[in-house]
Amino acid sequence: MTGFTLDDLARIVAQRADASTAEKSYTRSLVEAGPARCAKKLGEEGVEAALATASGTKVELVAEAADVLYHLLVALRVREVDLVEVMAELERRTVQSGHAEKASRER
Ligand SMILES: N=c1c2ncn([C@@H]3O[C@H](COP(=O)(O)OP(=O)(O)OP(=O)(O)O)[C@@H](O)[C@H]3O)c2ncn1[C@@H]1O[C@H](COP(=O)(O)O)[C@@H](O)[C@H]1O
């Protein structure tokens, strides 16, 4: 079990998005290219993950899912949306459906 979390990756994305121009950073190049470029990458990776879900191997799906999560975090960053806002929305839905207490009891 890895201790690496989406929060960890979001922090790295935020740091790299602000990297100096002298540093080579793929994240920075995407953010500099703007929301449309980030959206295109996110869309492409989403389609690739969907294809891997339908007919790829588990190894391919793991790689495509990682690409989707990374590019989603870059998209959130370029539109200045914090991951915590997304998690709060997910938590709100969980509470609404009555699953929150059950999940915390099972933890
Ligand atoms: N998860 C990733 C990640 N996934 C893919 N890539 C880079 O994405 C680039 C393009 O890969 P693609 O397969 O999308 O190829 P492509 O479609 O031809 O590329 P495009 O020109 O269309 O973007 C490669 O250079 C990869 O290195 C990534 N680059 C960075 N990260 C994460 O971001 C962190 C910071 O990276 P830097 O910003 O480069 O410091 C890293 O530590 C990783 O955690």
The ligand as an SDF file (V2000), in Angstrom:
LIG
                    3D

 44 47  0  0  0  0  0  0  0  0999 V2000
    2.2980   12.6040  -14.0270 N   0  0  0  0  0  0  0  0  0  0  0  0
    3.0550   13.2660  -14.7360 C   0  0  0  0  0  0  0  0  0  0  0  0
    3.1430   13.0310  -16.1500 C   0  0  0  0  0  0  0  0  0  0  0  0
    2.5190   12.1480  -16.9630 N   0  0  0  0  0  0  0  0  0  0  0  0
    3.0200   12.3980  -18.1950 C   0  0  0  0  0  0  0  0  0  0  0  0
    3.9290   13.3970  -18.1740 N   0  0  0  0  0  0  0  0  0  0  0  0
    4.7520   13.9400  -19.2760 C   0  0  0  0  0  0  0  0  0  0  0  0
    3.8900   14.1690  -20.3610 O   0  0  0  0  0  0  0  0  0  0  0  0
    4.6940   14.3360  -21.5260 C   0  0  0  0  0  0  0  0  0  0  0  0
    3.8700   13.9830  -22.7260 C   0  0  0  0  0  0  0  0  0  0  0  0
    3.3790   12.6490  -22.6030 O   0  0  0  0  0  0  0  0  0  0  0  0
    2.2220   12.1130  -23.5130 P   0  0  0  0  0  0  0  0  0  0  0  0
    2.1910   10.6470  -23.3640 O   0  0  0  0  0  0  0  0  0  0  0  0
    0.9380   12.8650  -23.2240 O   0  0  0  0  0  0  0  0  0  0  0  0
    2.7450   12.4200  -24.9720 O   0  0  0  0  0  0  0  0  0  0  0  0
    2.2210   13.4280  -26.0580 P   0  0  0  0  0  0  0  0  0  0  0  0
    0.7310   13.2640  -26.2180 O   0  0  0  0  0  0  0  0  0  0  0  0
    3.0840   13.2450  -27.2550 O   0  0  0  0  0  0  0  0  0  0  0  0
    2.5490   14.8540  -25.4020 O   0  0  0  0  0  0  0  0  0  0  0  0
    1.9450   16.2970  -25.6470 P   0  0  0  0  0  0  0  0  0  0  0  0
    3.0080   17.0920  -26.3670 O   0  0  0  0  0  0  0  0  0  0  0  0
    0.6580   16.1760  -26.4110 O   0  0  0  0  0  0  0  0  0  0  0  0
    1.7110   16.8890  -24.2690 O   0  0  0  0  0  0  0  0  0  0  0  0
    5.9540   13.5450  -21.2820 C   0  0  0  0  0  0  0  0  0  0  0  0
    7.0510   14.4310  -21.3590 O   0  0  0  0  0  0  0  0  0  0  0  0
    5.7770   13.0010  -19.8670 C   0  0  0  0  0  0  0  0  0  0  0  0
    6.9850   13.1040  -19.1380 O   0  0  0  0  0  0  0  0  0  0  0  0
    4.0150   13.8220  -16.9090 C   0  0  0  0  0  0  0  0  0  0  0  0
    4.7570   14.8150  -16.3730 N   0  0  0  0  0  0  0  0  0  0  0  0
    4.6770   15.0260  -15.0470 C   0  0  0  0  0  0  0  0  0  0  0  0
    3.8580   14.2830  -14.2180 N   0  0  0  0  0  0  0  0  0  0  0  0
    3.8410   14.5670  -12.7530 C   0  0  0  0  0  0  0  0  0  0  0  0
    4.1580   15.9240  -12.5420 O   0  0  0  0  0  0  0  0  0  0  0  0
    5.2940   16.0380  -11.6860 C   0  0  0  0  0  0  0  0  0  0  0  0
    6.1040   17.2510  -12.0630 C   0  0  0  0  0  0  0  0  0  0  0  0
    6.6400   17.0830  -13.3660 O   0  0  0  0  0  0  0  0  0  0  0  0
    7.3810   18.3250  -14.0910 P   0  0  0  0  0  0  0  0  0  0  0  0
    6.3550   19.3990  -14.1960 O   0  0  0  0  0  0  0  0  0  0  0  0
    7.8350   17.8270  -15.4270 O   0  0  0  0  0  0  0  0  0  0  0  0
    8.5010   18.7070  -13.1720 O   0  0  0  0  0  0  0  0  0  0  0  0
    6.0450   14.7160  -11.8310 C   0  0  0  0  0  0  0  0  0  0  0  0
    6.8070   14.4500  -10.6810 O   0  0  0  0  0  0  0  0  0  0  0  0
    4.8840   13.7510  -11.9810 C   0  0  0  0  0  0  0  0  0  0  0  0
    4.3470   13.4870  -10.6920 O   0  0  0  0  0  0  0  0  0  0  0  0
  1  2  2  0
  2  3  1  0
  2 31  1  0
  3  4  1  0
  3 28  2  0
  4  5  2  0
  5  6  1  0
  6  7  1  0
  6 28  1  0
  7  8  1  0
  7 26  1  0
  8  9  1  0
  9 10  1  0
  9 24  1  0
 10 11  1  0
 11 12  1  0
 12 13  2  0
 12 14  1  0
 12 15  1  0
 15 16  1  0
 16 17  2  0
 16 18  1  0
 16 19  1  0
 19 20  1  0
 20 21  2  0
 20 22  1  0
 20 23  1  0
 24 25  1  0
 24 26  1  0
 26 27  1  0
 28 29  1  0
 29 30  2  0
 30 31  1  0
 31 32  1  0
 32 33  1  0
 32 43  1  0
 33 34  1  0
 34 35  1  0
 34 41  1  0
 35 36  1  0
 36 37  1  0
 37 38  2  0
 37 39  1  0
 37 40  1  0
 41 42  1  0
 41 43  1  0
 43 44  1  0
M  END
$$$$
